[in-house]
Amino acid sequence: MRRLGLIAALALAAASIVAPAAAQRTDITMGMVLEPPHLDPTAGAAAAIREVGYRNIFEGLTRIDRNGAVQPLLARDWEISDDGLVYTFHLQEGVKFHDGSPMTSADVAFSFKRAMAEDSVNAQKQLFEPIEKLETPDDHTVVITLKRPTGHFPFNLGWGDMVIVSPASADTNKTRPIGTGPFRFAEWVPGDRIVLTRNPDYWGEPVALERATFKIIPDPAAAVAAMMAGDVDAFANFPAPEAIPQFEADPRFTVVIGSTEGETILAINNGRPPFDDLKVRQAIAHAIDRQAIIEGAMFGLGTPIGSHFAPHHPAYVDLTGVYPYDPAKAKALLAEAGHADGIKATLKLPPPSYARRGGEVIAEQLRQVGIDLEIIPVEWAQWLEQVFRGKDYDLTIVSHTEPMDIEIYGRDDYYFNYHNPAFREVLDRLAAETDTQKRYALMGEAQKILAADAVNAFLFQLAKAGVWDARLEGLWENSPIPANDLTEVRWKE
């Protein structure tokens, strides 16, 4: 019996030696609420474009890391002249686009000149405005001369809108994106998924993931079901805040509540009567109970804001008290504006739950003061076409996720239809200022102008509710820019 027991033990030991260990996963399925209208970050404003492609497919001279800091990328380093006008960038060597062509200084010049051209469709064309001259003395050197000192220029270079593209593929990047990043575009099934695969010829450090699938799931209930069933491994921005406690109590999942650059607003068409009247906009501001919206639509996730600025920024000014919740005051202002009998208007709501759910709460709040809203749900492509590009709307709800984007209020053709020379003058001073504290003071001045003008009803800063498989590591806790940077993501061993 002892001998048989010894033989059995040896057999078990041998089996344990030769039995292969479970293979570590090298794929991920990420849930996304909104499907990008296309995949070219240099030709569209939708954050979903960057959530797929930023750092994964496309790269810029610099990058913004998970902490919001500027890091080298295609530019390994750079020098700045004493007067702050000339930047000399030294490019990484051995960089290739996904089609095998080398990336050189000529591609940088092409990308920037294309974005600066009169017919450019770049959504952040103003980022290129400070550039006076581009020079390429050799294949790995780019010299950029600015019109004036621009302290945030290296940060701007890290935006998705300033990535480097090839002349050979620039025109087809919307459907077949070709960049220099660690992932290649593999497949897009409209309405369902976008698939990326690891780039075996990547110039930098290889990524751990071999395959990344972005699964489009706009419905909050479906998102919960997909996570619970394991059909989706992660949601960087989970659309069902009411289910967060359920996932927090389940050891299979990690839940991280982080911050974003997403100023969530009730956008107002300032160029359309009666919203071109300051008193009407002030009435709307007084009719809004921000905390009730945060509780009712976001289940407590969100920070009230009183202007278009992120509360976590050191230049933030708390202006939530400029127009406190006061329905009686709202009614009085409407009467003063000649609308004692009320106003009828439309509220166009894109798919995100913060918009659809928040819209219901806001419609009821405005109804209490005499503003009767017809709610019109629209798909994301419709919102971009009708509201963002066409300016065909009265009111809408959206979260602006671009970093430090207060300057959008100074654009002539922006969908708010807001025009204030005093505000633009502050922006001009801000663009030319390099001293940090003086820049912060100007940012505060800009915030106060927007609040006083009640340009929009400023609601809350969108929280980043991340939910993912507890075995995953490397996903971003916060969103300093719109991105699902997968370069550090891996499954724990």
DOKEKOL-110932 format. One record per residue (C-alpha): residue number from 1; z, y, x; residue in three letters. Coordinates in nm, 3 decimals, decimal comma, always signed. Layout:
{NUM {Z Y X} "ala"},
...
***
This chain:
{1 {+0,000 +0,000 +0,000} "met"},
{2 {+0,081 +0,237 +0,282} "arg"},
{3 {-0,250 +0,154 +0,449} "arg"},
{4 {-0,442 +0,217 +0,127} "leu"},
{5 {-0,257 +0,544 +0,083} "gly"},
{6 {-0,348 +0,648 +0,438} "leu"},
{7 {-0,714 +0,562 +0,378} "ile"},
{8 {-0,716 +0,762 +0,054} "ala"},
{9 {-0,556 +1,061 +0,226} "ala"},
{10 {-0,812 +1,049 +0,508} "leu"},
{11 {-1,094 +1,029 +0,253} "ala"},
{12 {-0,962 +1,335 +0,070} "leu"},
{13 {-0,928 +1,524 +0,397} "ala"},
{14 {-1,282 +1,436 +0,497} "ala"},
{15 {-1,410 +1,544 +0,159} "ala"},
{16 {-1,235 +1,879 +0,191} "ser"},
{17 {-1,397 +1,932 +0,530} "ile"},
{18 {-1,752 +1,861 +0,421} "val"},
{19 {-1,734 +2,013 +0,072} "ala"},
{20 {-1,922 +2,345 +0,077} "pro"},
{21 {-1,725 +2,656 -0,009} "ala"},
{22 {-1,828 +2,846 -0,316} "ala"},
{23 {-2,103 +3,089 -0,219} "ala"},
{24 {-2,007 +3,454 -0,226} "gln"},
{25 {-2,202 +3,644 -0,491} "arg"},
{26 {-2,462 +3,891 -0,372} "thr"},
{27 {-2,578 +4,029 -0,705} "asp"},
{28 {-2,439 +4,277 -0,955} "ile"},
{29 {-2,520 +4,382 -1,309} "thr"},
{30 {-2,422 +4,742 -1,383} "met"},
{31 {-2,405 +4,867 -1,739} "gly"},
{32 {-2,557 +5,209 -1,817} "met"},
{33 {-2,546 +5,403 -2,143} "val"},
{34 {-2,863 +5,607 -2,097} "leu"},
{35 {-3,197 +5,479 -1,979} "glu"},
{36 {-3,364 +5,718 -1,733} "pro"},
{37 {-3,685 +5,876 -1,862} "pro"},
{38 {-3,841 +5,786 -1,526} "his"},
{39 {-3,722 +5,708 -1,172} "leu"},
{40 {-3,829 +6,012 -0,966} "asp"},
{41 {-3,523 +6,230 -0,889} "pro"},
{42 {-3,752 +6,511 -0,770} "thr"},
{43 {-3,916 +6,544 -1,111} "ala"},
{44 {-3,647 +6,532 -1,378} "gly"},
{45 {-3,302 +6,659 -1,470} "ala"},
{46 {-3,155 +6,347 -1,632} "ala"},
{47 {-2,846 +6,221 -1,449} "ala"},
{48 {-2,952 +5,862 -1,527} "ala"},
{49 {-3,240 +5,896 -1,279} "ile"},
{50 {-2,994 +5,957 -0,996} "arg"},
{51 {-2,750 +5,695 -1,123} "glu"},
{52 {-3,017 +5,436 -1,042} "val"},
{53 {-3,192 +5,581 -0,740} "gly"},
{54 {-2,956 +5,808 -0,548} "tyr"},
{55 {-2,879 +5,658 -0,205} "arg"},
{56 {-3,003 +5,321 -0,333} "asn"},
{57 {-3,378 +5,388 -0,339} "ile"},
{58 {-3,411 +5,746 -0,218} "phe"},
{59 {-3,239 +5,932 +0,065} "glu"},
{60 {-3,214 +6,292 +0,177} "gly"},
{61 {-3,145 +6,465 +0,506} "leu"},
{62 {-2,776 +6,462 +0,411} "thr"},
{63 {-2,575 +6,271 +0,154} "arg"},
{64 {-2,271 +6,343 -0,059} "ile"},
{65 {-2,006 +6,074 -0,018} "asp"},
{66 {-1,755 +5,941 -0,270} "arg"},
{67 {-1,515 +6,225 -0,184} "asn"},
{68 {-1,776 +6,498 -0,229} "gly"},
{69 {-1,809 +6,559 +0,146} "ala"},
{70 {-2,139 +6,615 +0,325} "val"},
{71 {-2,246 +6,336 +0,561} "gln"},
{72 {-2,555 +6,286 +0,782} "pro"},
{73 {-2,824 +6,054 +0,651} "leu"},
{74 {-3,193 +6,085 +0,740} "leu"},
{75 {-3,082 +6,372 +0,961} "ala"},
{76 {-2,851 +6,218 +1,219} "arg"},
{77 {-2,722 +6,565 +1,316} "asp"},
{78 {-2,814 +6,933 +1,311} "trp"},
{79 {-2,744 +7,269 +1,469} "glu"},
{80 {-2,705 +7,606 +1,298} "ile"},
{81 {-2,794 +7,934 +1,468} "ser"},
{82 {-2,524 +8,196 +1,517} "asp"},
{83 {-2,667 +8,412 +1,240} "asp"},
{84 {-2,664 +8,117 +0,996} "gly"},
{85 {-3,038 +8,139 +0,930} "leu"},
{86 {-3,192 +7,860 +1,138} "val"},
{87 {-3,108 +7,491 +1,090} "tyr"},
{88 {-3,247 +7,241 +1,338} "thr"},
{89 {-3,234 +6,885 +1,205} "phe"},
{90 {-3,275 +6,579 +1,427} "his"},
{91 {-3,406 +6,285 +1,226} "leu"},
{92 {-3,309 +5,920 +1,252} "gln"},
{93 {-3,566 +5,709 +1,437} "glu"},
{94 {-3,725 +5,391 +1,306} "gly"},
{95 {-3,705 +5,494 +0,939} "val"},
{96 {-3,973 +5,345 +0,715} "lys"},
{97 {-4,063 +5,392 +0,351} "phe"},
{98 {-4,063 +5,081 +0,136} "his"},
{99 {-4,440 +5,056 +0,172} "asp"},
{100 {-4,401 +5,020 +0,548} "gly"},
{101 {-4,516 +5,367 +0,648} "ser"},
{102 {-4,297 +5,558 +0,896} "pro"},
{103 {-4,086 +5,852 +0,775} "met"},
{104 {-4,137 +6,156 +0,996} "thr"},
{105 {-4,076 +6,529 +0,994} "ser"},
{106 {-4,411 +6,570 +0,819} "ala"},
{107 {-4,268 +6,388 +0,516} "asp"},
{108 {-3,972 +6,625 +0,509} "val"},
{109 {-4,206 +6,924 +0,516} "ala"},
{110 {-4,423 +6,769 +0,246} "phe"},
{111 {-4,124 +6,696 +0,020} "ser"},
{112 {-3,982 +7,047 +0,045} "phe"},
{113 {-4,315 +7,228 +0,012} "lys"},
{114 {-4,400 +7,016 -0,290} "arg"},
{115 {-4,069 +7,109 -0,453} "ala"},
{116 {-4,118 +7,478 -0,370} "met"},
{117 {-4,475 +7,494 -0,501} "ala"},
{118 {-4,562 +7,709 -0,800} "glu"},
{119 {-4,645 +7,403 -1,011} "asp"},
{120 {-4,332 +7,213 -0,903} "ser"},
{121 {-4,151 +7,014 -1,171} "val"},
{122 {-3,834 +6,976 -0,963} "asn"},
{123 {-3,537 +7,031 -1,196} "ala"},
{124 {-3,340 +7,205 -0,921} "gln"},
{125 {-3,619 +7,413 -0,773} "lys"},
{126 {-3,371 +7,694 -0,704} "gln"},
{127 {-3,206 +7,479 -0,433} "leu"},
{128 {-3,517 +7,536 -0,222} "phe"},
{129 {-3,538 +7,909 -0,289} "glu"},
{130 {-3,343 +8,015 +0,025} "pro"},
{131 {-3,603 +7,848 +0,252} "ile"},
{132 {-3,821 +8,101 +0,433} "glu"},
{133 {-4,005 +7,874 +0,677} "lys"},
{134 {-4,045 +7,504 +0,766} "leu"},
{135 {-4,145 +7,391 +1,114} "glu"},
{136 {-4,198 +7,042 +1,257} "thr"},
{137 {-4,217 +7,067 +1,639} "pro"},
{138 {-4,224 +6,688 +1,668} "asp"},
{139 {-4,200 +6,377 +1,451} "asp"},
{140 {-3,820 +6,372 +1,458} "his"},
{141 {-3,732 +6,741 +1,444} "thr"},
{142 {-3,734 +6,977 +1,146} "val"},
{143 {-3,654 +7,346 +1,183} "val"},
{144 {-3,570 +7,530 +0,859} "ile"},
{145 {-3,537 +7,908 +0,858} "thr"},
{146 {-3,355 +8,061 +0,561} "leu"},
{147 {-3,408 +8,399 +0,399} "lys"},
{148 {-3,034 +8,464 +0,414} "arg"},
{149 {-2,720 +8,276 +0,519} "pro"},
{150 {-2,650 +8,002 +0,264} "thr"},
{151 {-2,318 +7,835 +0,333} "gly"},
{152 {-2,374 +7,546 +0,094} "his"},
{153 {-2,720 +7,455 +0,227} "phe"},
{154 {-2,618 +7,122 +0,390} "pro"},
{155 {-2,444 +7,025 +0,065} "phe"},
{156 {-2,753 +7,115 -0,139} "asn"},
{157 {-2,963 +6,893 +0,087} "leu"},
{158 {-2,755 +6,600 -0,037} "gly"},
{159 {-2,860 +6,645 -0,401} "trp"},
{160 {-3,090 +6,383 -0,551} "gly"},
{161 {-3,349 +6,652 -0,613} "asp"},
{162 {-3,389 +6,706 -0,236} "met"},
{163 {-3,462 +6,347 -0,131} "val"},
{164 {-3,752 +6,277 +0,101} "ile"},
{165 {-4,067 +6,122 -0,046} "val"},
{166 {-4,399 +6,011 +0,099} "ser"},
{167 {-4,729 +6,186 +0,019} "pro"},
{168 {-4,881 +5,843 -0,040} "ala"},
{169 {-4,643 +5,750 -0,323} "ser"},
{170 {-4,506 +6,081 -0,455} "ala"},
{171 {-4,733 +6,079 -0,759} "asp"},
{172 {-4,626 +5,730 -0,869} "thr"},
{173 {-4,251 +5,748 -0,803} "asn"},
{174 {-4,175 +5,789 -1,171} "lys"},
{175 {-4,268 +5,427 -1,243} "thr"},
{176 {-4,289 +5,268 -0,897} "arg"},
{177 {-4,038 +5,452 -0,680} "pro"},
{178 {-4,079 +5,420 -0,304} "ile"},
{179 {-3,810 +5,567 -0,082} "gly"},
{180 {-3,636 +5,490 +0,246} "thr"},
{181 {-3,313 +5,349 +0,100} "gly"},
{182 {-3,139 +5,012 +0,139} "pro"},
{183 {-3,275 +4,887 -0,196} "phe"},
{184 {-3,631 +4,851 -0,318} "arg"},
{185 {-3,751 +4,887 -0,673} "phe"},
{186 {-3,836 +4,546 -0,819} "ala"},
{187 {-3,871 +4,564 -1,196} "glu"},
{188 {-3,827 +4,788 -1,500} "trp"},
{189 {-3,817 +4,636 -1,848} "val"},
{190 {-3,805 +4,943 -2,075} "pro"},
{191 {-3,510 +4,947 -2,309} "gly"},
{192 {-3,343 +4,661 -2,124} "asp"},
{193 {-3,301 +4,671 -1,745} "arg"},
{194 {-3,400 +4,809 -1,406} "ile"},
{195 {-3,381 +4,574 -1,108} "val"},
{196 {-3,348 +4,659 -0,738} "leu"},
{197 {-3,355 +4,417 -0,443} "thr"},
{198 {-3,226 +4,454 -0,089} "arg"},
{199 {-3,461 +4,619 +0,158} "asn"},
{200 {-3,487 +4,378 +0,455} "pro"},
{201 {-3,639 +4,649 +0,674} "asp"},
{202 {-3,374 +4,913 +0,612} "tyr"},
{203 {-3,321 +5,142 +0,910} "trp"},
{204 {-2,944 +5,169 +0,866} "gly"},
{205 {-2,655 +4,933 +0,802} "glu"},
{206 {-2,762 +4,649 +0,570} "pro"},
{207 {-2,600 +4,633 +0,228} "val"},
{208 {-2,410 +4,327 +0,105} "ala"},
{209 {-2,589 +4,303 -0,229} "leu"},
{210 {-2,924 +4,126 -0,247} "glu"},
{211 {-2,994 +4,223 -0,607} "arg"},
{212 {-2,872 +4,496 -0,842} "ala"},
{213 {-2,956 +4,508 -1,212} "thr"},
{214 {-2,892 +4,817 -1,423} "phe"},
{215 {-2,854 +4,698 -1,781} "lys"},
{216 {-2,912 +4,958 -2,054} "ile"},
{217 {-2,637 +4,932 -2,320} "ile"},
{218 {-2,603 +5,251 -2,526} "pro"},
{219 {-2,375 +5,109 -2,795} "asp"},
{220 {-1,998 +5,122 -2,714} "pro"},
{221 {-1,918 +4,802 -2,906} "ala"},
{222 {-2,196 +4,618 -2,727} "ala"},
{223 {-2,063 +4,746 -2,394} "ala"},
{224 {-1,720 +4,600 -2,467} "val"},
{225 {-1,872 +4,266 -2,571} "ala"},
{226 {-2,093 +4,250 -2,261} "ala"},
{227 {-1,801 +4,315 -2,027} "met"},
{228 {-1,574 +4,063 -2,198} "met"},
{229 {-1,847 +3,795 -2,193} "ala"},
{230 {-1,926 +3,854 -1,826} "gly"},
{231 {-2,284 +3,955 -1,902} "asp"},
{232 {-2,214 +4,281 -1,720} "val"},
{233 {-2,004 +4,307 -1,404} "asp"},
{234 {-1,931 +4,678 -1,411} "ala"},
{235 {-1,959 +5,001 -1,602} "phe"},
{236 {-1,919 +5,303 -1,377} "ala"},
{237 {-1,896 +5,521 -1,689} "asn"},
{238 {-1,758 +5,306 -1,969} "phe"},
{239 {-1,870 +5,435 -2,311} "pro"},
{240 {-1,581 +5,295 -2,518} "ala"},
{241 {-1,260 +5,480 -2,423} "pro"},
{242 {-1,077 +5,322 -2,717} "glu"},
{243 {-1,107 +4,984 -2,542} "ala"},
{244 {-0,961 +5,097 -2,209} "ile"},
{245 {-0,608 +4,965 -2,285} "pro"},
{246 {-0,759 +4,624 -2,361} "gln"},
{247 {-0,922 +4,607 -2,018} "phe"},
{248 {-0,618 +4,751 -1,840} "glu"},
{249 {-0,412 +4,462 -1,979} "ala"},
{250 {-0,663 +4,199 -1,864} "asp"},
{251 {-0,624 +4,090 -1,498} "pro"},
{252 {-0,992 +4,000 -1,481} "arg"},
{253 {-1,081 +4,368 -1,472} "phe"},
{254 {-1,016 +4,681 -1,270} "thr"},
{255 {-0,989 +5,008 -1,461} "val"},
{256 {-1,008 +5,338 -1,270} "val"},
{257 {-0,988 +5,675 -1,442} "ile"},
{258 {-1,147 +5,926 -1,206} "gly"},
{259 {-1,298 +6,271 -1,219} "ser"},
{260 {-1,655 +6,387 -1,263} "thr"},
{261 {-1,854 +6,708 -1,233} "glu"},
{262 {-1,933 +6,673 -1,604} "gly"},
{263 {-1,864 +6,993 -1,792} "glu"},
{264 {-1,897 +6,883 -2,155} "thr"},
{265 {-2,011 +7,168 -2,377} "ile"},
{266 {-2,119 +7,256 -2,727} "leu"},
{267 {-2,438 +7,424 -2,606} "ala"},
{268 {-2,555 +7,722 -2,811} "ile"},
{269 {-2,908 +7,858 -2,834} "asn"},
{270 {-2,826 +8,219 -2,742} "asn"},
{271 {-3,184 +8,325 -2,818} "gly"},
{272 {-3,187 +8,210 -3,182} "arg"},
{273 {-3,026 +8,407 -3,467} "pro"},
{274 {-2,746 +8,414 -3,566} "pro"},
{275 {-2,624 +8,274 -3,232} "phe"},
{276 {-2,765 +8,571 -3,041} "asp"},
{277 {-2,471 +8,763 -3,190} "asp"},
{278 {-2,163 +8,757 -2,963} "leu"},
{279 {-1,929 +8,765 -3,264} "lys"},
{280 {-2,083 +8,447 -3,404} "val"},
{281 {-2,041 +8,270 -3,069} "arg"},
{282 {-1,683 +8,399 -3,046} "gln"},
{283 {-1,619 +8,261 -3,394} "ala"},
{284 {-1,743 +7,920 -3,285} "ile"},
{285 {-1,516 +7,935 -2,978} "ala"},
{286 {-1,211 +8,016 -3,193} "his"},
{287 {-1,299 +7,736 -3,438} "ala"},
{288 {-1,292 +7,468 -3,167} "ile"},
{289 {-0,974 +7,266 -3,112} "asp"},
{290 {-1,044 +7,113 -2,770} "arg"},
{291 {-0,745 +6,881 -2,766} "gln"},
{292 {-0,835 +6,739 -3,107} "ala"},
{293 {-1,185 +6,662 -2,974} "ile"},
{294 {-1,045 +6,496 -2,663} "ile"},
{295 {-0,809 +6,285 -2,873} "glu"},
{296 {-1,054 +6,209 -3,152} "gly"},
{297 {-1,368 +6,141 -2,950} "ala"},
{298 {-1,238 +6,044 -2,606} "met"},
{299 {-0,903 +5,883 -2,691} "phe"},
{300 {-0,722 +6,128 -2,467} "gly"},
{301 {-0,956 +6,108 -2,166} "leu"},
{302 {-1,067 +6,455 -2,061} "gly"},
{303 {-0,937 +6,791 -1,938} "thr"},
{304 {-0,986 +7,107 -2,150} "pro"},
{305 {-1,208 +7,375 -1,992} "ile"},
{306 {-1,274 +7,737 -2,085} "gly"},
{307 {-1,584 +7,798 -1,873} "ser"},
{308 {-1,849 +7,602 -1,688} "his"},
{309 {-1,645 +7,488 -1,389} "phe"},
{310 {-1,464 +7,172 -1,277} "ala"},
{311 {-1,081 +7,190 -1,291} "pro"},
{312 {-1,047 +6,995 -0,965} "his"},
{313 {-1,231 +7,263 -0,765} "his"},
{314 {-1,010 +7,510 -0,574} "pro"},
{315 {-1,201 +7,805 -0,724} "ala"},
{316 {-1,131 +7,695 -1,083} "tyr"},
{317 {-0,989 +7,956 -1,319} "val"},
{318 {-0,813 +7,832 -1,634} "asp"},
{319 {-0,985 +8,028 -1,913} "leu"},
{320 {-0,896 +7,802 -2,205} "thr"},
{321 {-0,681 +8,084 -2,344} "gly"},
{322 {-0,966 +8,336 -2,375} "val"},
{323 {-1,058 +8,203 -2,718} "tyr"},
{324 {-0,764 +7,995 -2,840} "pro"},
{325 {-0,799 +7,775 -3,146} "tyr"},
{326 {-0,766 +8,021 -3,436} "asp"},
{327 {-0,963 +7,936 -3,754} "pro"},
{328 {-0,851 +8,255 -3,927} "ala"},
{329 {-0,985 +8,464 -3,642} "lys"},
{330 {-1,309 +8,265 -3,651} "ala"},
{331 {-1,357 +8,344 -4,021} "lys"},
{332 {-1,286 +8,712 -3,963} "ala"},
{333 {-1,543 +8,730 -3,682} "leu"},
{334 {-1,806 +8,565 -3,901} "leu"},
{335 {-1,738 +8,820 -4,174} "ala"},
{336 {-1,766 +9,105 -3,922} "glu"},
{337 {-2,101 +8,964 -3,813} "ala"},
{338 {-2,224 +8,969 -4,175} "gly"},
{339 {-2,177 +8,599 -4,247} "his"},
{340 {-1,882 +8,600 -4,484} "ala"},
{341 {-2,066 +8,344 -4,698} "asp"},
{342 {-2,108 +8,112 -4,402} "gly"},
{343 {-2,384 +7,979 -4,179} "ile"},
{344 {-2,602 +7,672 -4,199} "lys"},
{345 {-2,728 +7,523 -3,871} "ala"},
{346 {-2,827 +7,198 -3,701} "thr"},
{347 {-2,641 +6,998 -3,438} "leu"},
{348 {-2,861 +6,767 -3,231} "lys"},
{349 {-2,664 +6,485 -3,072} "leu"},
{350 {-2,790 +6,262 -2,787} "pro"},
{351 {-2,667 +5,900 -2,761} "pro"},
{352 {-2,351 +5,919 -2,541} "pro"},
{353 {-2,034 +5,851 -2,734} "ser"},
{354 {-1,878 +6,180 -2,623} "tyr"},
{355 {-2,165 +6,357 -2,803} "ala"},
{356 {-2,193 +6,143 -3,115} "arg"},
{357 {-1,818 +6,112 -3,169} "arg"},
{358 {-1,741 +6,463 -3,052} "gly"},
{359 {-2,011 +6,598 -3,282} "gly"},
{360 {-1,840 +6,454 -3,588} "glu"},
{361 {-1,511 +6,621 -3,493} "val"},
{362 {-1,674 +6,956 -3,414} "ile"},
{363 {-1,880 +6,955 -3,734} "ala"},
{364 {-1,561 +6,921 -3,935} "glu"},
{365 {-1,386 +7,194 -3,736} "gln"},
{366 {-1,674 +7,436 -3,787} "leu"},
{367 {-1,702 +7,347 -4,155} "arg"},
{368 {-1,343 +7,466 -4,198} "gln"},
{369 {-1,449 +7,819 -4,099} "val"},
{370 {-1,776 +7,831 -4,292} "gly"},
{371 {-2,032 +7,690 -4,049} "ile"},
{372 {-2,208 +7,399 -4,215} "asp"},
{373 {-2,384 +7,173 -3,964} "leu"},
{374 {-2,656 +6,919 -4,029} "glu"},
{375 {-2,605 +6,644 -3,769} "ile"},
{376 {-2,932 +6,516 -3,622} "ile"},
{377 {-2,896 +6,213 -3,390} "pro"},
{378 {-3,169 +6,206 -3,125} "val"},
{379 {-3,256 +5,960 -2,852} "glu"},
{380 {-3,228 +6,075 -2,491} "trp"},
{381 {-3,603 +6,121 -2,444} "ala"},
{382 {-3,614 +6,330 -2,763} "gln"},
{383 {-3,322 +6,541 -2,645} "trp"},
{384 {-3,493 +6,612 -2,314} "leu"},
{385 {-3,818 +6,703 -2,488} "glu"},
{386 {-3,686 +6,899 -2,787} "gln"},
{387 {-3,367 +7,058 -2,657} "val"},
{388 {-3,381 +7,078 -2,278} "phe"},
{389 {-3,751 +7,155 -2,238} "arg"},
{390 {-3,850 +7,283 -2,582} "gly"},
{391 {-3,535 +7,488 -2,659} "lys"},
{392 {-3,580 +7,372 -3,020} "asp"},
{393 {-3,219 +7,353 -3,135} "tyr"},
{394 {-2,926 +7,551 -3,275} "asp"},
{395 {-2,635 +7,357 -3,125} "leu"},
{396 {-2,607 +7,042 -2,917} "thr"},
{397 {-2,345 +6,855 -2,714} "ile"},
{398 {-2,406 +6,742 -2,359} "val"},
{399 {-2,220 +6,688 -2,034} "ser"},
{400 {-2,365 +6,871 -1,731} "his"},
{401 {-2,289 +6,642 -1,438} "thr"},
{402 {-2,452 +6,827 -1,148} "glu"},
{403 {-2,203 +6,959 -0,890} "pro"},
{404 {-2,135 +7,332 -0,871} "met"},
{405 {-2,400 +7,408 -1,132} "asp"},
{406 {-2,267 +7,736 -1,271} "ile"},
{407 {-2,589 +7,896 -1,144} "glu"},
{408 {-2,787 +7,739 -1,430} "ile"},
{409 {-2,669 +8,033 -1,643} "tyr"},
{410 {-2,874 +8,264 -1,423} "gly"},
{411 {-3,207 +8,093 -1,487} "arg"},
{412 {-3,456 +8,278 -1,704} "asp"},
{413 {-3,607 +7,972 -1,866} "asp"},
{414 {-3,295 +7,758 -1,911} "tyr"},
{415 {-3,232 +7,608 -2,253} "tyr"},
{416 {-2,924 +7,821 -2,325} "phe"},
{417 {-3,151 +8,129 -2,348} "asn"},
{418 {-2,872 +8,333 -2,187} "tyr"},
{419 {-2,965 +8,652 -2,002} "his"},
{420 {-2,701 +8,870 -1,841} "asn"},
{421 {-2,795 +9,091 -1,541} "pro"},
{422 {-2,427 +9,131 -1,444} "ala"},
{423 {-2,389 +8,755 -1,416} "phe"},
{424 {-2,703 +8,725 -1,204} "arg"},
{425 {-2,576 +8,998 -0,974} "glu"},
{426 {-2,263 +8,791 -0,910} "val"},
{427 {-2,477 +8,486 -0,837} "leu"},
{428 {-2,682 +8,686 -0,586} "asp"},
{429 {-2,366 +8,793 -0,405} "arg"},
{430 {-2,238 +8,435 -0,412} "leu"},
{431 {-2,559 +8,298 -0,260} "ala"},
{432 {-2,536 +8,540 +0,032} "ala"},
{433 {-2,163 +8,498 +0,097} "glu"},
{434 {-2,046 +8,252 +0,364} "thr"},
{435 {-1,671 +8,325 +0,370} "asp"},
{436 {-1,497 +8,051 +0,169} "thr"},
{437 {-1,229 +8,262 +0,003} "gln"},
{438 {-1,476 +8,534 -0,090} "lys"},
{439 {-1,706 +8,270 -0,236} "arg"},
{440 {-1,417 +8,136 -0,442} "tyr"},
{441 {-1,343 +8,485 -0,574} "ala"},
{442 {-1,705 +8,529 -0,681} "leu"},
{443 {-1,701 +8,189 -0,850} "met"},
{444 {-1,397 +8,302 -1,044} "gly"},
{445 {-1,575 +8,622 -1,147} "glu"},
{446 {-1,874 +8,421 -1,268} "ala"},
{447 {-1,650 +8,191 -1,472} "gln"},
{448 {-1,487 +8,488 -1,644} "lys"},
{449 {-1,821 +8,641 -1,745} "ile"},
{450 {-1,936 +8,315 -1,907} "leu"},
{451 {-1,606 +8,279 -2,091} "ala"},
{452 {-1,611 +8,638 -2,218} "ala"},
{453 {-1,972 +8,603 -2,337} "asp"},
{454 {-1,888 +8,276 -2,517} "ala"},
{455 {-2,226 +8,154 -2,395} "val"},
{456 {-2,135 +7,803 -2,503} "asn"},
{457 {-1,825 +7,643 -2,648} "ala"},
{458 {-1,669 +7,489 -2,338} "phe"},
{459 {-1,497 +7,166 -2,440} "leu"},
{460 {-1,368 +6,940 -2,164} "phe"},
{461 {-1,430 +6,796 -1,821} "gln"},
{462 {-1,563 +6,445 -1,866} "leu"},
{463 {-1,339 +6,177 -1,720} "ala"},
{464 {-1,493 +5,887 -1,531} "lys"},
{465 {-1,366 +5,571 -1,695} "ala"},
{466 {-1,474 +5,293 -1,462} "gly"},
{467 {-1,435 +4,930 -1,570} "val"},
{468 {-1,545 +4,646 -1,348} "trp"},
{469 {-1,476 +4,287 -1,243} "asp"},
{470 {-1,154 +4,279 -1,039} "ala"},
{471 {-1,333 +4,087 -0,764} "arg"},
{472 {-1,566 +4,377 -0,693} "leu"},
{473 {-1,495 +4,643 -0,434} "glu"},
{474 {-1,677 +4,951 -0,309} "gly"},
{475 {-1,765 +5,122 -0,639} "leu"},
{476 {-1,697 +5,494 -0,664} "trp"},
{477 {-1,371 +5,595 -0,832} "glu"},
{478 {-1,492 +5,954 -0,890} "asn"},
{479 {-1,834 +6,111 -0,944} "ser"},
{480 {-1,875 +6,416 -0,720} "pro"},
{481 {-2,246 +6,385 -0,804} "ile"},
{482 {-2,436 +6,169 -1,054} "pro"},
{483 {-2,469 +5,842 -0,864} "ala"},
{484 {-2,405 +5,469 -0,863} "asn"},
{485 {-2,406 +5,436 -0,485} "asp"},
{486 {-2,410 +5,058 -0,423} "leu"},
{487 {-2,421 +5,071 -0,043} "thr"},
{488 {-2,055 +4,970 -0,002} "glu"},
{489 {-2,030 +4,734 -0,300} "val"},
{490 {-1,949 +4,370 -0,237} "arg"},
{491 {-1,767 +4,079 -0,395} "trp"},
{492 {-1,427 +3,999 -0,247} "lys"},
{493 {-1,410 +3,666 -0,063} "glu"},
***
